[in-house]
Amino acid sequence: MSHKLSENQKIIVSKVPQITQNFDIVGVLGSGGFGSVFHGQTKGSPRVSYALKYISPTTASHRIASEIQFLQKVGGSHYVCDILAVVRHHDNVVLVLPYMEVTPFMVVVKDFNQAEVQ
């Protein structure tokens, strides 16, 4: 990797080292109760972007299994992203999901008029 990783990015590389075989970690997209979501790009050309959802090992295994089953069942429809792959290293799990570039909600809502907010 040619760029310097942030502390947050080092987590996914240290916990699931094989992720770097196929992806460069180029940024952090967000974080939540289950873990963090990283922006990964395939190595080589063309570079394709993916969302890499690192699930914290403190998350109960049945909750991880339920999320994977849900994404396999309804992913790609009903406004739910499709699960493309799962990478596991010991008790660490990364879901490979489509990358969707979005405008943050707070950026969009500031331009709404009063009728649009209601």
N, CA, C and O atoms as a GROMACS GRO file, in nm:
protein
  472
    1MET      N    1   0.084  -0.117   0.000
    1MET     CA    2   0.000   0.000   0.000
    1MET      C    3   0.088   0.124   0.000
    1MET      O    4   0.183   0.133   0.078
    2SER      N    5   0.057   0.215  -0.085
    2SER     CA    6   0.142   0.333  -0.099
    2SER      C    7   0.102   0.446  -0.005
    2SER      O    8   0.181   0.538   0.016
    3HIS      N    9  -0.017   0.442   0.052
    3HIS     CA   10  -0.060   0.551   0.139
    3HIS      C   11  -0.054   0.507   0.285
    3HIS      O   12  -0.056   0.387   0.315
    4LYS      N   13  -0.047   0.603   0.374
    4LYS     CA   14  -0.038   0.576   0.517
    4LYS      C   15  -0.178   0.546   0.571
    4LYS      O   16  -0.273   0.618   0.543
    5LEU      N   17  -0.189   0.439   0.648
    5LEU     CA   18  -0.317   0.399   0.706
    5LEU      C   19  -0.344   0.476   0.835
    5LEU      O   20  -0.254   0.500   0.914
    6SER      N   21  -0.471   0.513   0.855
    6SER     CA   22  -0.512   0.573   0.982
    6SER      C   23  -0.519   0.462   1.087
    6SER      O   24  -0.515   0.344   1.053
    7GLU      N   25  -0.529   0.501   1.212
    7GLU     CA   26  -0.540   0.402   1.320
    7GLU      C   27  -0.662   0.313   1.298
    7GLU      O   28  -0.656   0.192   1.320
    8ASN      N   29  -0.773   0.372   1.255
    8ASN     CA   30  -0.895   0.296   1.232
    8ASN      C   31  -0.875   0.197   1.117
    8ASN      O   32  -0.924   0.084   1.125
    9GLN      N   33  -0.806   0.236   1.012
    9GLN     CA   34  -0.781   0.148   0.899
    9GLN      C   35  -0.688   0.034   0.936
    9GLN      O   36  -0.700  -0.077   0.883
   10LYS      N   37  -0.595   0.059   1.028
   10LYS     CA   38  -0.502  -0.045   1.071
   10LYS      C   39  -0.577  -0.159   1.140
   10LYS      O   40  -0.530  -0.273   1.140
   11ILE      N   41  -0.692  -0.129   1.198
   11ILE     CA   42  -0.770  -0.233   1.266
   11ILE      C   43  -0.808  -0.344   1.169
   11ILE      O   44  -0.783  -0.461   1.198
   12ILE      N   45  -0.867  -0.309   1.056
   12ILE     CA   46  -0.912  -0.412   0.962
   12ILE      C   47  -0.793  -0.490   0.906
   12ILE      O   48  -0.803  -0.611   0.886
   13VAL      N   49  -0.682  -0.422   0.882
   13VAL     CA   50  -0.564  -0.490   0.826
   13VAL      C   51  -0.502  -0.584   0.929
   13VAL      O   52  -0.457  -0.694   0.894
   14SER      N   53  -0.499  -0.543   1.055
   14SER     CA   54  -0.440  -0.629   1.158
   14SER      C   55  -0.532  -0.744   1.196
   14SER      O   56  -0.484  -0.853   1.228
   15LYS      N   57  -0.664  -0.721   1.194
   15LYS     CA   58  -0.758  -0.825   1.236
   15LYS      C   59  -0.791  -0.925   1.125
   15LYS      O   60  -0.819  -1.041   1.152
   16VAL      N   61  -0.787  -0.879   1.000
   16VAL     CA   62  -0.818  -0.965   0.886
   16VAL      C   63  -0.710  -0.939   0.780
   16VAL      O   64  -0.738  -0.876   0.678
   17PRO      N   65  -0.588  -0.989   0.804
   17PRO     CA   66  -0.476  -0.954   0.716
   17PRO      C   67  -0.493  -0.996   0.570
   17PRO      O   68  -0.439  -0.931   0.481
   18GLN      N   69  -0.567  -1.103   0.544
   18GLN     CA   70  -0.583  -1.148   0.406
   18GLN      C   71  -0.667  -1.053   0.321
   18GLN      O   72  -0.672  -1.067   0.199
   19ILE      N   73  -0.732  -0.956   0.386
   19ILE     CA   74  -0.812  -0.858   0.311
   19ILE      C   75  -0.723  -0.780   0.215
   19ILE      O   76  -0.768  -0.735   0.110
   20THR      N   77  -0.594  -0.764   0.251
   20THR     CA   78  -0.503  -0.686   0.167
   20THR      C   79  -0.456  -0.763   0.045
   20THR      O   80  -0.388  -0.706  -0.041
   21GLN      N   81  -0.489  -0.891   0.034
   21GLN     CA   82  -0.455  -0.968  -0.086
   21GLN      C   83  -0.533  -0.917  -0.207
   21GLN      O   84  -0.483  -0.920  -0.320
   22ASN      N   85  -0.655  -0.870  -0.183
   22ASN     CA   86  -0.742  -0.827  -0.293
   22ASN      C   87  -0.779  -0.679  -0.290
   22ASN      O   88  -0.821  -0.623  -0.391
   23PHE      N   89  -0.762  -0.615  -0.174
   23PHE     CA   90  -0.810  -0.477  -0.158
   23PHE      C   91  -0.704  -0.386  -0.098
   23PHE      O   92  -0.624  -0.429  -0.015
   24ASP      N   93  -0.705  -0.262  -0.142
   24ASP     CA   94  -0.637  -0.154  -0.072
   24ASP      C   95  -0.744  -0.083   0.010
   24ASP      O   96  -0.852  -0.055  -0.040
   25ILE      N   97  -0.714  -0.055   0.136
   25ILE     CA   98  -0.807   0.017   0.222
   25ILE      C   99  -0.779   0.165   0.202
   25ILE      O  100  -0.672   0.214   0.239
   26VAL      N  101  -0.874   0.237   0.144
   26VAL     CA  102  -0.849   0.377   0.107
   26VAL      C  103  -0.921   0.478   0.195
   26VAL      O  104  -0.898   0.598   0.182
   27GLY      N  105  -1.007   0.432   0.284
   27GLY     CA  106  -1.076   0.526   0.370
   27GLY      C  107  -1.174   0.457   0.463
   27GLY      O  108  -1.199   0.337   0.453
   28VAL      N  109  -1.228   0.536   0.552
   28VAL     CA  110  -1.332   0.490   0.645
   28VAL      C  111  -1.462   0.556   0.604
   28VAL      O  112  -1.468   0.678   0.590
   29LEU      N  113  -1.566   0.475   0.583
   29LEU     CA  114  -1.696   0.529   0.542
   29LEU      C  115  -1.784   0.561   0.662
   29LEU      O  116  -1.868   0.651   0.656
   30GLY      N  117  -1.767   0.487   0.771
   30GLY     CA  118  -1.849   0.512   0.888
   30GLY      C  119  -1.830   0.403   0.991
   30GLY      O  120  -1.754   0.308   0.971
   31SER      N  121  -1.899   0.419   1.103
   31SER     CA  122  -1.892   0.318   1.208
   31SER      C  123  -2.023   0.315   1.284
   31SER      O  124  -2.100   0.411   1.284
   32GLY      N  125  -2.045   0.203   1.349
   32GLY     CA  126  -2.168   0.187   1.424
   32GLY      C  127  -2.154   0.080   1.529
   32GLY      O  128  -2.042   0.044   1.568
   33GLY      N  129  -2.264   0.028   1.575
   33GLY     CA  130  -2.264  -0.071   1.682
   33GLY      C  131  -2.197  -0.202   1.647
   33GLY      O  132  -2.138  -0.265   1.734
   34PHE      N  133  -2.206  -0.244   1.522
   34PHE     CA  134  -2.145  -0.370   1.481
   34PHE      C  135  -1.997  -0.356   1.451
   34PHE      O  136  -1.922  -0.453   1.464
   35GLY      N  137  -1.952  -0.239   1.412
   35GLY     CA  138  -1.813  -0.220   1.374
   35GLY      C  139  -1.801  -0.104   1.278
   35GLY      O  140  -1.884  -0.012   1.278
   36SER      N  141  -1.696  -0.107   1.195
   36SER     CA  142  -1.669   0.002   1.101
   36SER      C  143  -1.686  -0.044   0.957
   36SER      O  144  -1.674  -0.163   0.927
   37VAL      N  145  -1.714   0.053   0.869
   37VAL     CA  146  -1.724   0.024   0.726
   37VAL      C  147  -1.612   0.102   0.657
   37VAL      O  148  -1.597   0.223   0.675
   38PHE      N  149  -1.535   0.030   0.577
   38PHE     CA  150  -1.419   0.086   0.509
   38PHE      C  151  -1.443   0.093   0.359
   38PHE      O  152  -1.520   0.014   0.304
   39HIS      N  153  -1.377   0.187   0.296
   39HIS     CA  154  -1.378   0.197   0.150
   39HIS      C  155  -1.257   0.119   0.102
   39HIS      O  156  -1.143   0.154   0.131
   40GLY      N  157  -1.283   0.012   0.028
   40GLY     CA  158  -1.175  -0.069  -0.027
   40GLY      C  159  -1.180  -0.064  -0.178
   40GLY      O  160  -1.287  -0.055  -0.238
   41GLN      N  161  -1.062  -0.070  -0.240
   41GLN     CA  162  -1.055  -0.075  -0.386
   41GLN      C  163  -0.973  -0.197  -0.426
   41GLN      O  164  -0.874  -0.231  -0.362
   42THR      N  165  -1.018  -0.262  -0.534
   42THR     CA  166  -0.945  -0.378  -0.582
   42THR      C  167  -0.806  -0.337  -0.628
   42THR      O  168  -0.785  -0.226  -0.676
   43LYS      N  169  -0.714  -0.429  -0.611
   43LYS     CA  170  -0.579  -0.404  -0.659
   43LYS      C  171  -0.578  -0.424  -0.810
   43LYS      O  172  -0.663  -0.496  -0.863
   44GLY      N  173  -0.486  -0.364  -0.879
   44GLY     CA  174  -0.477  -0.379  -1.023
   44GLY      C  175  -0.570  -0.285  -1.096
   44GLY      O  176  -0.619  -0.187  -1.039
   45SER      N  177  -0.591  -0.316  -1.222
   45SER     CA  178  -0.669  -0.227  -1.308
   45SER      C  179  -0.778  -0.307  -1.377
   45SER      O  180  -0.751  -0.417  -1.426
   46PRO      N  181  -0.898  -0.258  -1.383
   46PRO     CA  182  -0.946  -0.131  -1.326
   46PRO      C  183  -0.967  -0.146  -1.177
   46PRO      O  184  -0.998  -0.254  -1.128
   47ARG      N  185  -0.951  -0.036  -1.106
   47ARG     CA  186  -0.976  -0.036  -0.961
   47ARG      C  187  -1.126  -0.020  -0.939
   47ARG      O  188  -1.188   0.075  -0.988
   48VAL      N  189  -1.185  -0.114  -0.866
   48VAL     CA  190  -1.328  -0.113  -0.839
   48VAL      C  191  -1.346  -0.093  -0.688
   48VAL      O  192  -1.276  -0.155  -0.608
   49SER      N  193  -1.438  -0.006  -0.650
   49SER     CA  194  -1.463   0.024  -0.509
   49SER      C  195  -1.565  -0.070  -0.448
   49SER      O  196  -1.661  -0.112  -0.513
   50TYR      N  197  -1.542  -0.104  -0.321
   50TYR     CA  198  -1.634  -0.186  -0.242
   50TYR      C  199  -1.643  -0.129  -0.102
   50TYR      O  200  -1.551  -0.061  -0.056
   51ALA      N  201  -1.754  -0.156  -0.036
   51ALA     CA  202  -1.768  -0.125   0.106
   51ALA      C  203  -1.729  -0.252   0.182
   51ALA      O  204  -1.783  -0.359   0.157
   52LEU      N  205  -1.635  -0.238   0.274
   52LEU     CA  206  -1.587  -0.352   0.353
   52LEU      C  207  -1.634  -0.333   0.496
   52LEU      O  208  -1.580  -0.250   0.569
   53LYS      N  209  -1.734  -0.409   0.535
   53LYS     CA  210  -1.795  -0.394   0.667
   53LYS      C  211  -1.727  -0.489   0.765
   53LYS      O  212  -1.749  -0.610   0.763
   54TYR      N  213  -1.644  -0.431   0.851
   54TYR     CA  214  -1.576  -0.509   0.954
   54TYR      C  215  -1.670  -0.522   1.072
   54TYR      O  216  -1.715  -0.422   1.129
   55ILE      N  217  -1.700  -0.646   1.108
   55ILE     CA  218  -1.789  -0.670   1.221
   55ILE      C  219  -1.706  -0.704   1.343
   55ILE      O  220  -1.627  -0.798   1.342
   56SER      N  221  -1.725  -0.627   1.447
   56SER     CA  222  -1.649  -0.643   1.570
   56SER      C  223  -1.666  -0.784   1.627
   56SER      O  224  -1.777  -0.837   1.629
   57PRO      N  225  -1.555  -0.845   1.674
   57PRO     CA  226  -1.567  -0.979   1.731
   57PRO      C  227  -1.646  -0.982   1.861
   57PRO      O  228  -1.680  -1.090   1.910
   58THR      N  229  -1.677  -0.867   1.917
   58THR     CA  230  -1.760  -0.864   2.038
   58THR      C  231  -1.908  -0.880   2.005
   58THR      O  232  -1.990  -0.899   2.094
   59THR      N  233  -1.942  -0.874   1.876
   59THR     CA  234  -2.080  -0.895   1.832
   59THR      C  235  -2.110  -1.045   1.844
   59THR      O  236  -2.031  -1.128   1.801
   60ALA      N  237  -2.224  -1.077   1.901
   60ALA     CA  238  -2.262  -1.218   1.918
   60ALA      C  239  -2.267  -1.289   1.783
   60ALA      O  240  -2.316  -1.234   1.685
   61SER      N  241  -2.214  -1.411   1.780
   61SER     CA  242  -2.206  -1.486   1.655
   61SER      C  243  -2.343  -1.508   1.591
   61SER      O  244  -2.353  -1.509   1.468
   62HIS      N  245  -2.448  -1.525   1.670
   62HIS     CA  246  -2.581  -1.544   1.612
   62HIS      C  247  -2.630  -1.417   1.544
   62HIS      O  248  -2.707  -1.424   1.449
   63ARG      N  249  -2.587  -1.299   1.593
   63ARG     CA  250  -2.625  -1.172   1.528
   63ARG      C  251  -2.552  -1.157   1.395
   63ARG      O  252  -2.610  -1.107   1.298
   64ILE      N  253  -2.426  -1.198   1.390
   64ILE     CA  254  -2.351  -1.194   1.264
   64ILE      C  255  -2.416  -1.287   1.163
   64ILE      O  256  -2.438  -1.250   1.048
   65ALA      N  257  -2.447  -1.408   1.207
   65ALA     CA  258  -2.511  -1.506   1.118
   65ALA      C  259  -2.646  -1.454   1.068
   65ALA      O  260  -2.679  -1.471   0.951
   66SER      N  261  -2.724  -1.391   1.156
   66SER     CA  262  -2.854  -1.336   1.116
   66SER      C  263  -2.838  -1.227   1.012
   66SER      O  264  -2.916  -1.222   0.916
   67GLU      N  265  -2.739  -1.139   1.028
   67GLU     CA  266  -2.717  -1.032   0.930
   67GLU      C  267  -2.677  -1.089   0.795
   67GLU      O  268  -2.726  -1.044   0.691
   68ILE      N  269  -2.588  -1.188   0.796
   68ILE     CA  270  -2.545  -1.249   0.670
   68ILE      C  271  -2.663  -1.318   0.602
   68ILE      O  272  -2.681  -1.303   0.482
   69GLN      N  273  -2.744  -1.392   0.677
   69GLN     CA  274  -2.860  -1.459   0.620
   69GLN      C  275  -2.959  -1.358   0.563
   69GLN      O  276  -3.015  -1.381   0.456
   70PHE      N  277  -2.982  -1.249   0.634
   70PHE     CA  278  -3.074  -1.145   0.587
   70PHE      C  279  -3.024  -1.087   0.455
   70PHE      O  280  -3.101  -1.074   0.360
   71LEU      N  281  -2.895  -1.051   0.449
   71LEU     CA  282  -2.841  -0.992   0.326
   71LEU      C  283  -2.843  -1.092   0.210
   71LEU      O  284  -2.864  -1.052   0.096
   72GLN      N  285  -2.820  -1.220   0.239
   72GLN     CA  286  -2.828  -1.321   0.133
   72GLN      C  287  -2.971  -1.337   0.083
   72GLN      O  288  -2.992  -1.361  -0.036
   73LYS      N  289  -3.067  -1.323   0.172
   73LYS     CA  290  -3.207  -1.344   0.136
   73LYS      C  291  -3.266  -1.226   0.058
   73LYS      O  292  -3.330  -1.246  -0.045
   74VAL      N  293  -3.245  -1.104   0.106
   74VAL     CA  294  -3.310  -0.988   0.044
   74VAL      C  295  -3.212  -0.891  -0.021
   74VAL      O  296  -3.253  -0.791  -0.079
   75GLY      N  297  -3.084  -0.920  -0.011
   75GLY     CA  298  -2.985  -0.830  -0.070
   75GLY      C  299  -3.005  -0.814  -0.220
   75GLY      O  300  -3.038  -0.910  -0.290
   76GLY      N  301  -2.985  -0.693  -0.267
   76GLY     CA  302  -3.003  -0.664  -0.409
   76GLY      C  303  -3.145  -0.625  -0.445
   76GLY      O  304  -3.174  -0.595  -0.561
   77SER      N  305  -3.234  -0.625  -0.347
   77SER     CA  306  -3.371  -0.583  -0.371
   77SER      C  307  -3.423  -0.508  -0.249
   77SER      O  308  -3.362  -0.512  -0.143
   78HIS      N  309  -3.534  -0.442  -0.265
   78HIS     CA  310  -3.599  -0.371  -0.154
   78HIS      C  311  -3.504  -0.272  -0.088
   78HIS      O  312  -3.510  -0.252   0.034
   79TYR      N  313  -3.418  -0.210  -0.166
   79TYR     CA  314  -3.325  -0.108  -0.116
   79TYR      C  315  -3.225  -0.162  -0.014
   79TYR      O  316  -3.176  -0.087   0.070
   80VAL      N  317  -3.196  -0.289  -0.021
   80VAL     CA  318  -3.096  -0.352   0.067
   80VAL      C  319  -2.980  -0.395  -0.020
   80VAL      O  320  -2.999  -0.460  -0.123
   81CYS      N  321  -2.858  -0.358   0.021
   81CYS     CA  322  -2.742  -0.393  -0.062
   81CYS      C  323  -2.717  -0.544  -0.060
   81CYS      O  324  -2.746  -0.613   0.038
   82ASP      N  325  -2.662  -0.590  -0.168
   82ASP     CA  326  -2.631  -0.731  -0.186
   82ASP      C  327  -2.500  -0.764  -0.116
   82ASP      O  328  -2.408  -0.681  -0.116
   83ILE      N  329  -2.490  -0.882  -0.058
   83ILE     CA  330  -2.364  -0.926   0.000
   83ILE      C  331  -2.286  -0.999  -0.109
   83ILE      O  332  -2.338  -1.091  -0.172
   84LEU      N  333  -2.163  -0.958  -0.132
   84LEU     CA  334  -2.083  -1.014  -0.242
   84LEU      C  335  -1.988  -1.124  -0.194
   84LEU      O  336  -1.962  -1.220  -0.266
   85ALA      N  337  -1.937  -1.109  -0.073
   85ALA     CA  338  -1.844  -1.209  -0.017
   85ALA      C  339  -1.832  -1.186   0.132
   85ALA      O  340  -1.868  -1.081   0.185
   86VAL      N  341  -1.780  -1.287   0.199
   86VAL     CA  342  -1.749  -1.280   0.342
   86VAL      C  343  -1.605  -1.326   0.359
   86VAL      O  344  -1.566  -1.431   0.307
   87VAL      N  345  -1.526  -1.247   0.431
   87VAL     CA  346  -1.388  -1.283   0.461
   87VAL      C  347  -1.379  -1.299   0.612
   87VAL      O  348  -1.421  -1.211   0.687
   88ARG      N  349  -1.323  -1.411   0.656
   88ARG     CA  350  -1.316  -1.439   0.800
   88ARG      C  351  -1.174  -1.475   0.838
   88ARG      O  352  -1.105  -1.548   0.766
   89HIS      N  353  -1.130  -1.423   0.952
   89HIS     CA  354  -1.001  -1.459   1.010
   89HIS      C  355  -1.023  -1.476   1.159
   89HIS      O  356  -1.047  -1.379   1.230
   90HIS      N  357  -1.016  -1.600   1.205
   90HIS     CA  358  -1.049  -1.634   1.344
   90HIS      C  359  -1.189  -1.583   1.376
   90HIS      O  360  -1.285  -1.623   1.310
   91ASP      N  361  -1.203  -1.496   1.474
   91ASP     CA  362  -1.337  -1.447   1.511
   91ASP      C  363  -1.369  -1.311   1.450
   91ASP      O  364  -1.462  -1.244   1.494
   92ASN      N  365  -1.292  -1.269   1.350
   92ASN     CA  366  -1.314  -1.141   1.282
   92ASN      C  367  -1.378  -1.167   1.146
   92ASN      O  368  -1.337  -1.257   1.073
   93VAL      N  369  -1.478  -1.086   1.114
   93VAL     CA  370  -1.555  -1.104   0.991
   93VAL      C  371  -1.561  -0.972   0.914
   93VAL      O  372  -1.583  -0.866   0.973
   94VAL      N  373  -1.541  -0.981   0.782
   94VAL     CA  374  -1.558  -0.865   0.694
   94VAL      C  375  -1.658  -0.904   0.586
   94VAL      O  376  -1.640  -1.004   0.517
   95LEU      N  377  -1.763  -0.823   0.570
   95LEU     CA  378  -1.859  -0.842   0.462
   95LEU      C  379  -1.816  -0.751   0.347
   95LEU      O  380  -1.789  -0.633   0.368
   96VAL      N  381  -1.810  -0.806   0.227
   96VAL     CA  382  -1.778  -0.727   0.108
   96VAL      C  383  -1.911  -0.691   0.042
   96VAL      O  384  -1.988  -0.778   0.000
   97LEU      N  385  -1.937  -0.561   0.034
   97LEU     CA  386  -2.065  -0.508  -0.016
   97LEU      C  387  -2.040  -0.411  -0.130
   97LEU      O  388  -1.929  -0.359  -0.143
   98PRO      N  389  -2.140  -0.388  -0.213
   98PRO     CA  390  -2.123  -0.286  -0.318
   98PRO      C  391  -2.097  -0.150  -0.256
   98PRO      O  392  -2.150  -0.116  -0.150
   99TYR      N  393  -2.013  -0.072  -0.322
   99TYR     CA  394  -1.985   0.064  -0.277
   99TYR      C  395  -2.081   0.157  -0.348
   99TYR      O  396  -2.092   0.155  -0.471
  100MET      N  397  -2.150   0.239  -0.270
  100MET     CA  398  -2.243   0.336  -0.327
  100MET      C  399  -2.204   0.474  -0.277
  100MET      O  400  -2.208   0.500  -0.157
  101GLU      N  401  -2.166   0.561  -0.367
  101GLU     CA  402  -2.131   0.696  -0.327
  101GLU      C  403  -2.259   0.773  -0.300
  101GLU      O  404  -2.350   0.776  -0.383
  102VAL      N  405  -2.266   0.834  -0.183
  102VAL     CA  406  -2.386   0.906  -0.144
  102VAL      C  407  -2.347   1.043  -0.088
  102VAL      O  408  -2.234   1.064  -0.043
  103THR      N  409  -2.442   1.132  -0.092
  103THR     CA  410  -2.425   1.263  -0.028
  103THR      C  411  -2.478   1.251   0.114
  103THR      O  412  -2.590   1.204   0.133
  104PRO      N  413  -2.401   1.292   0.214
  104PRO     CA  414  -2.450   1.284   0.352
  104PRO      C  415  -2.583   1.357   0.369
  104PRO      O  416  -2.604   1.464   0.312
  105PHE      N  417  -2.671   1.298   0.448
  105PHE     CA  418  -2.804   1.352   0.468
  105PHE      C  419  -2.802   1.497   0.516
  105PHE      O  420  -2.882   1.578   0.471
  106MET      N  421  -2.710   1.530   0.607
  106MET     CA  422  -2.706   1.666   0.660
  106MET      C  423  -2.668   1.767   0.553
  106MET      O  424  -2.704   1.884   0.563
  107VAL      N  425  -2.595   1.725   0.451
  107VAL     CA  426  -2.561   1.815   0.341
  107VAL      C  427  -2.684   1.842   0.255
  107VAL      O  428  -2.706   1.954   0.210
  108VAL      N  429  -2.765   1.738   0.233
  108VAL     CA  430  -2.885   1.751   0.150
  108VAL      C  431  -2.994   1.829   0.222
  108VAL      O  432  -3.056   1.917   0.163
  109VAL      N  433  -3.018   1.797   0.348
  109VAL     CA  434  -3.131   1.855   0.421
  109VAL      C  435  -3.117   2.006   0.443
  109VAL      O  436  -3.217   2.076   0.456
  110LYS      N  437  -2.995   2.055   0.447
  110LYS     CA  438  -2.978   2.200   0.471
  110LYS      C  439  -3.034   2.284   0.357
  110LYS      O  440  -3.060   2.403   0.376
  111ASP      N  441  -3.053   2.224   0.238
  111ASP     CA  442  -3.108   2.297   0.125
  111ASP      C  443  -3.260   2.280   0.111
  111ASP      O  444  -3.320   2.339   0.021
  112PHE      N  445  -3.322   2.201   0.201
  112PHE     CA  446  -3.467   2.181   0.195
  112PHE      C  447  -3.539   2.308   0.240
  112PHE      O  448  -3.492   2.381   0.327
  113ASN      N  449  -3.656   2.332   0.179
  113ASN     CA  450  -3.741   2.440   0.230
  113ASN      C  451  -3.835   2.378   0.335
  113ASN      O  452  -3.835   2.256   0.355
  114GLN      N  453  -3.914   2.462   0.400
  114GLN     CA  454  -3.998   2.415   0.510
  114GLN      C  455  -4.097   2.307   0.464
  114GLN      O  456  -4.120   2.211   0.538
  115ALA      N  457  -4.154   2.322   0.347
  115ALA     CA  458  -4.252   2.222   0.297
  115ALA      C  459  -4.184   2.087   0.274
  115ALA      O  460  -4.244   1.983   0.301
  116GLU      N  461  -4.062   2.088   0.226
  116GLU     CA  462  -3.991   1.963   0.201
  116GLU      C  463  -3.953   1.890   0.331
  116GLU      O  464  -3.946   1.767   0.335
  117VAL      N  465  -3.929   1.967   0.436
  117VAL     CA  466  -3.894   1.908   0.565
  117VAL      C  467  -4.015   1.838   0.627
  117VAL      O  468  -4.002   1.733   0.691
  118GLN      N  469  -4.133   1.897   0.607
  118GLN     CA  470  -4.254   1.838   0.664
  118GLN      C  471  -4.289   1.716   0.585
  118GLN      O  472  -4.388   1.649   0.614
   0.00000   0.00000   0.00000
